[in-house]
């Protein structure tokens, strides 16, 4: 398997974000056919808004920045392709995910949709459980602004991202797990045997250079000071950088 590191666009982590704080909007002239599904979704996503008229929706986003917008393709008077272009042209605090849903799945319609700036084109799933998983996985990718945090380094375990001075980094899985272990136990030194047993479930890893290489790679990203080492004790996170 080939691993790659992805440095994400510099933004600040919205710490402690719960699903109820995400704003989700549906725009549909014929909302009756999806009403039961939306009502079920509200149990998990309470900050949900439904509009059946375009003017009301546009008025809403004048003063609000939803995180996720669902548009019925066959909206009237302007269809979802036209409306999505209108949304992208507006100056919003954060750029929302836009999803068009329709029973029409031909390539031409989808091409028009993606050219208009939407992020996804789906069939609307009448099963709320399917829609809930779709929304959950989409929102995991959301990086939102928040007032500056004094911490130099922060960790987002839900999305497997590490933030340094507001910039998000994505590490290979084992390196992330190693960083997470040290981060969540800032007072403790971990020996190589403990790290090998916890991260790899294999203490023989402690006799190889694997852990040293992973520590080196993490330090390359976040600086040599991020992980402290002490002979006879092992490794621990630098508490001064996360307090």
PyMOL commands that set and color helices and strands:
alter all, ss='L'
color gray80, all
select helices_A, chain A and resi 19-21+31-41+54-63+80-89+107-115+128-139+173-183+192-200+203-207+210-222+224-226+239-241
alter helices_A, ss='H'
color red, helices_A
select strands_A, chain A and resi 6-7+24-27+48-51+68-72+97-101+120-122+153-156+161-164+167-170+227-230+234-237
alter strands_A, ss='S'
color yellow, strands_A
deselect
rebuild
show_as cartoon
